[in-house]
Amino acid sequence: MPGLLEKRGVSAEMVVQVLDQLQSIIQVIDSEIYGAMKTEALLRIASRDADDWPVLACATALNCPVWTEDADFFGSGVATWTSDRIALYFA
């Protein structure tokens, strides 16, 4: 992550502050909710990055998009939003 932050000109201190603030509005999803989607998620993303299956399984189980800069999710069957699209949406 440090390389990505440097590339985007974002200070690591600011990211830590934002992540600390997000903890109050983020809810952890129990694996019982998305675990049943593991096989389907792996079929969709394993050829790109099998380690991403939990995120894809959560998005599928909750019928929600994924906010990501990771192109591995593109074409995986769930809507994806990149940061620049999120910024446009809220502008």
MDTraj code that builds the backbone (N, CA, C; nanometers):
import mdtraj as md
import numpy as np

residues = "MET PRO GLY LEU LEU GLU LYS ARG GLY VAL SER ALA GLU MET VAL VAL GLN VAL LEU ASP GLN LEU GLN SER ILE ILE GLN VAL ILE ASP SER GLU ILE TYR GLY ALA MET LYS THR GLU ALA LEU LEU ARG ILE ALA SER ARG ASP ALA ASP ASP TRP PRO VAL LEU ALA CYS ALA THR ALA LEU ASN CYS PRO VAL TRP THR GLU ASP ALA ASP PHE PHE GLY SER GLY VAL ALA THR TRP THR SER ASP ARG ILE ALA LEU TYR PHE ALA".split()
xyz = np.array([
    [0.0805, -0.1194, 0.0000],
    [0.0000, 0.0000, 0.0000],
    [0.0858, 0.1273, 0.0000],
    [0.2023, 0.1265, 0.0639],
    [0.2840, 0.2478, 0.0612],
    [0.3155, 0.2952, -0.0809],
    [0.3437, 0.2014, -0.1714],
    [0.3738, 0.2386, -0.3092],
    [0.2555, 0.3044, -0.3781],
    [0.1367, 0.2515, -0.3548],
    [0.0149, 0.3082, -0.4132],
    [-0.0112, 0.4481, -0.3588],
    [0.0082, 0.4652, -0.2283],
    [-0.0121, 0.5968, -0.1677],
    [0.0847, 0.6984, -0.2247],
    [0.2112, 0.6576, -0.2361],
    [0.3123, 0.7486, -0.2907],
    [0.2784, 0.7858, -0.4339],
    [0.2370, 0.6873, -0.5132],
    [0.2009, 0.7113, -0.6527],
    [0.0882, 0.8136, -0.6646],
    [-0.0042, 0.8108, -0.5708],
    [-0.1189, 0.9011, -0.5743],
    [-0.0961, 1.0301, -0.4961],
    [0.0201, 1.0425, -0.4335],
    [0.0515, 1.1641, -0.3597],
    [-0.0303, 1.1794, -0.2325],
    [-0.0617, 1.0674, -0.1689],
    [-0.1437, 1.0685, -0.0472],
    [-0.0542, 1.0339, 0.0713],
    [-0.0678, 1.1098, 0.1798],
    [0.0156, 1.0823, 0.2967],
    [-0.0392, 0.9629, 0.3748],
    [0.0521, 0.8799, 0.4215],
    [0.0140, 0.7619, 0.4987],
    [-0.0574, 0.8022, 0.6276],
    [-0.0154, 0.9138, 0.6872],
    [-0.0799, 0.9615, 0.8109],
    [-0.2270, 0.9928, 0.7867],
    [-0.2572, 1.0556, 0.6728],
    [-0.3955, 1.0886, 0.6415],
    [-0.4781, 0.9617, 0.6227],
    [-0.4207, 0.8621, 0.5579],
    [-0.4915, 0.7364, 0.5368],
    [-0.5239, 0.6699, 0.6701],
    [-0.4292, 0.6693, 0.7604],
    [-0.4527, 0.6099, 0.8922],
    [-0.5653, 0.6835, 0.9642],
    [-0.5676, 0.8152, 0.9559],
    [-0.6754, 0.8929, 1.0192],
    [-0.8110, 0.8584, 0.9589],
    [-0.8167, 0.8497, 0.8274],
    [-0.9428, 0.8165, 0.7606],
    [-0.9879, 0.6760, 0.7979],
    [-0.8957, 0.5810, 0.7972],
    [-0.9316, 0.4437, 0.8335],
    [-0.9803, 0.4353, 0.9778],
    [-0.9188, 0.5103, 1.0661],
    [-0.9645, 0.5140, 1.2053],
    [-1.1080, 0.5656, 1.2132],
    [-1.1400, 0.6669, 1.1340],
    [-1.2757, 0.7220, 1.1334],
    [-1.3756, 0.6242, 1.0727],
    [-1.3332, 0.5494, 0.9727],
    [-1.4231, 0.4542, 0.9079],
    [-1.4647, 0.3394, 0.9996],
    [-1.3833, 0.3099, 1.0989],
    [-1.4152, 0.2000, 1.1899],
    [-1.5505, 0.2187, 1.2570],
    [-1.5942, 0.3425, 1.2714],
    [-1.7222, 0.3661, 1.3382],
    [-1.8420, 0.3369, 1.2476],
    [-1.8203, 0.3289, 1.1158],
    [-1.9332, 0.3039, 1.0256],
    [-1.9229, 0.1725, 0.9486],
    [-1.8125, 0.1023, 0.9634],
    [-1.7935, -0.0245, 0.8934],
    [-1.8349, -0.1395, 0.9847],
    [-1.9056, -0.2337, 0.9247],
    [-1.9493, -0.3502, 1.0005],
    [-1.8820, -0.4748, 0.9428],
    [-1.8219, -0.5539, 1.0278],
    [-1.7572, -0.6772, 0.9855],
    [-1.8662, -0.7782, 0.9478],
    [-1.8439, -0.8470, 0.8373],
    [-1.9400, -0.9468, 0.7908],
    [-1.8910, -1.0842, 0.8336],
    [-1.9741, -1.1557, 0.9040],
    [-1.9395, -1.2893, 0.9508],
    [-1.9283, -1.3847, 0.8324],
    [-1.8344, -1.4753, 0.8385],
    [-1.8122, -1.5685, 0.7281],
    [-1.9334, -1.6574, 0.7006],
    [-2.0229, -1.6713, 0.7980],
    [-2.1452, -1.7489, 0.7747],
    [-2.2320, -1.6850, 0.6663],
    [-2.2205, -1.5535, 0.6494],
    [-2.3012, -1.4820, 0.5508],
    [-2.2478, -1.5038, 0.4093],
    [-2.1169, -1.5017, 0.3931],
    [-2.0601, -1.5114, 0.2581],
    [-1.9931, -1.6453, 0.2276],
    [-1.9729, -1.7282, 0.3262],
    [-1.9021, -1.8551, 0.3072],
    [-1.9653, -1.9463, 0.2041],
    [-2.0966, -1.9450, 0.1957],
    [-2.1664, -2.0307, 0.0991],
    [-2.1404, -1.9876, -0.0446],
    [-2.0892, -1.8669, -0.0630],
    [-2.0629, -1.8137, -0.1971],
    [-1.9189, -1.8395, -0.2420],
    [-1.8402, -1.9094, -0.1601],
    [-1.6982, -1.9275, -0.1901],
    [-1.6748, -1.9945, -0.3251],
    [-1.7416, -2.1047, -0.3514],
    [-1.7189, -2.1775, -0.4763],
    [-1.7500, -2.0900, -0.5977],
    [-1.8645, -2.0230, -0.5935],
    [-1.9024, -1.9351, -0.7045],
    [-1.8017, -1.8216, -0.7211],
    [-1.7612, -1.7613, -0.6104],
    [-1.6653, -1.6507, -0.6162],
    [-1.5320, -1.6972, -0.6743],
    [-1.4860, -1.8132, -0.6330],
    [-1.3601, -1.8654, -0.6866],
    [-1.3701, -1.8938, -0.8361],
    [-1.4849, -1.9445, -0.8811],
    [-1.5030, -1.9680, -1.0243],
    [-1.4930, -1.8376, -1.1031],
    [-1.5381, -1.7296, -1.0424],
    [-1.5390, -1.6004, -1.1111],
    [-1.4044, -1.5292, -1.1094],
    [-1.3232, -1.5530, -1.0049],
    [-1.2035, -1.4698, -0.9889],
    [-1.0729, -1.5474, -0.9743],
    [-1.0788, -1.6783, -0.9590],
    [-0.9579, -1.7567, -0.9306],
    [-0.8499, -1.7415, -1.0372],
    [-0.8893, -1.7265, -1.1632],
    [-0.7871, -1.7153, -1.2680],
    [-0.7125, -1.5822, -1.2608],
    [-0.7677, -1.4865, -1.1880],
    [-0.7030, -1.3553, -1.1752],
    [-0.6309, -1.3434, -1.0411],
    [-0.7050, -1.3657, -0.9307],
    [-0.6447, -1.3596, -0.7967],
    [-0.7377, -1.4288, -0.6979],
    [-0.7109, -1.5548, -0.6728],
    [-0.7970, -1.6352, -0.5854],
    [-0.8073, -1.5776, -0.4441],
    [-0.7081, -1.5012, -0.4008],
    [-0.7123, -1.4423, -0.2665],
    [-0.8236, -1.3386, -0.2511],
    [-0.8797, -1.2919, -0.3634],
    [-0.9863, -1.1914, -0.3594],
    [-1.1261, -1.2518, -0.3436],
    [-1.1360, -1.3843, -0.3349],
    [-1.2677, -1.4466, -0.3313],
    [-1.3569, -1.3962, -0.2178],
    [-1.3066, -1.3679, -0.0953],
    [-1.3980, -1.3241, 0.0105],
    [-1.4702, -1.1926, -0.0224],
    [-1.4000, -1.1003, -0.0863],
    [-1.4622, -0.9726, -0.1223],
    [-1.5710, -0.9963, -0.2258],
    [-1.5406, -1.0774, -0.3257],
    [-1.6389, -1.1072, -0.4294],
    [-1.7574, -1.1838, -0.3708],
    [-1.7311, -1.2758, -0.2801],
    [-1.8397, -1.3518, -0.2169],
    [-1.9300, -1.2606, -0.1344],
    [-1.8714, -1.1655, -0.0636],
    [-1.9514, -1.0693, 0.0139],
    [-2.0385, -0.9850, -0.0778],
    [-1.9802, -0.9348, -0.1851],
    [-2.0561, -0.8526, -0.2789],
    [-2.1711, -0.9313, -0.3399],
    [-2.1459, -1.0568, -0.3718],
    [-2.2498, -1.1419, -0.4296],
    [-2.3588, -1.1712, -0.3268],
    [-2.3186, -1.2066, -0.2070],
    [-2.4158, -1.2404, -0.1025],
    [-2.5018, -1.1216, -0.0631],
    [-2.4418, -1.0024, -0.0629],
    [-2.5135, -0.8819, -0.0209],
    [-2.5715, -0.8034, -0.1382],
    [-2.5466, -0.8527, -0.2595],
    [-2.5945, -0.7861, -0.3810],
    [-2.5530, -0.6386, -0.3824],
    [-2.4235, -0.6169, -0.3667],
    [-2.3721, -0.4808, -0.3639],
    [-2.2466, -0.4692, -0.4500],
    [-2.2119, -0.3487, -0.4919],
    [-2.0914, -0.3303, -0.5731],
    [-1.9648, -0.3358, -0.4888],
    [-1.8522, -0.3382, -0.5582],
    [-1.7208, -0.3388, -0.4942],
    [-1.6506, -0.2085, -0.5304],
    [-1.6004, -0.1387, -0.4299],
    [-1.5196, -0.0184, -0.4514],
    [-1.3751, -0.0651, -0.4514],
    [-1.3100, -0.0557, -0.5653],
    [-1.1763, -0.1113, -0.5787],
    [-1.0966, -0.0430, -0.6888],
    [-0.9684, -0.0507, -0.6781],
    [-0.8779, -0.0102, -0.7854],
    [-0.8158, -0.1350, -0.8485],
    [-0.8558, -0.2510, -0.7999],
    [-0.8011, -0.3794, -0.8433],
    [-0.8765, -0.4287, -0.9669],
    [-0.8098, -0.4287, -1.0803],
    [-0.8729, -0.4692, -1.2061],
    [-0.9143, -0.6161, -1.2064],
    [-0.8685, -0.6940, -1.1093],
    [-0.9077, -0.8344, -1.1028],
    [-1.0590, -0.8510, -1.0851],
    [-1.1244, -0.7499, -1.0299],
    [-1.2690, -0.7594, -1.0079],
    [-1.3500, -0.7247, -1.1329],
    [-1.2888, -0.6558, -1.2275],
    [-1.3601, -0.6168, -1.3482],
    [-1.3981, -0.7427, -1.4259],
    [-1.5227, -0.7522, -1.4650],
    [-1.5709, -0.8690, -1.5379],
    [-1.6014, -0.9889, -1.4503],
    [-1.6072, -0.9685, -1.3191],
    [-1.6314, -1.0801, -1.2267],
    [-1.7800, -1.1036, -1.2002],
    [-1.8648, -1.0197, -1.2588],
    [-2.0084, -1.0394, -1.2407],
    [-2.0719, -0.9498, -1.1359],
    [-1.9921, -0.8641, -1.0733],
    [-2.0478, -0.7656, -0.9798],
    [-2.0068, -0.6268, -1.0267],
    [-2.0913, -0.5306, -0.9973],
    [-2.0576, -0.3932, -1.0326],
    [-1.9348, -0.3492, -0.9538],
    [-1.8483, -0.2734, -1.0188],
    [-1.7296, -0.2203, -0.9513],
    [-1.7264, -0.0695, -0.9674],
    [-1.6792, -0.0038, -0.8640],
    [-1.6616, 0.1412, -0.8638],
    [-1.5164, 0.1694, -0.8306],
    [-1.4551, 0.2562, -0.9085],
    [-1.3196, 0.3014, -0.8767],
    [-1.3306, 0.4349, -0.8035],
    [-1.2242, 0.4741, -0.7390],
    [-1.2261, 0.5966, -0.6585],
    [-1.2636, 0.7197, -0.7396],
    [-1.2170, 0.7275, -0.8636],
    [-1.2508, 0.8448, -0.9439],
    [-1.3998, 0.8490, -0.9766],
    [-1.4633, 0.7330, -0.9919],
    [-1.6082, 0.7272, -1.0165],
    [-1.6866, 0.7626, -0.8890],
    [-1.6349, 0.7206, -0.7751],
    [-1.6992, 0.7546, -0.6470],
    [-1.6932, 0.9059, -0.6290],
    [-1.5791, 0.9653, -0.6586],
    [-1.5640, 1.1115, -0.6452],
    [-1.6625, 1.1840, -0.7357],
    [-1.6807, 1.1377, -0.8573],
    [-1.7779, 1.1992, -0.9478],
    [-1.9199, 1.1861, -0.8953],
    [-1.9497, 1.0711, -0.8395],
    [-2.0842, 1.0454, -0.7855],
    [-2.1175, 1.1445, -0.6733],
    [-2.0201, 1.1703, -0.5869],
    [-2.0445, 1.2595, -0.4733],
    [-2.0216, 1.4068, -0.5041],
    [-1.9685, 1.4364, -0.6236],
    [-1.9394, 1.5764, -0.6596],
    [-2.0675, 1.6557, -0.6863],
])
top = md.Topology()
chain = top.add_chain()
for i, resn in enumerate(residues, 1):
    res = top.add_residue(resn, chain, resSeq=i)
    for name in ("N", "CA", "C"):
        top.add_atom(name, md.element.get_by_symbol(name[0]), res)
traj = md.Trajectory(xyz[None], top)
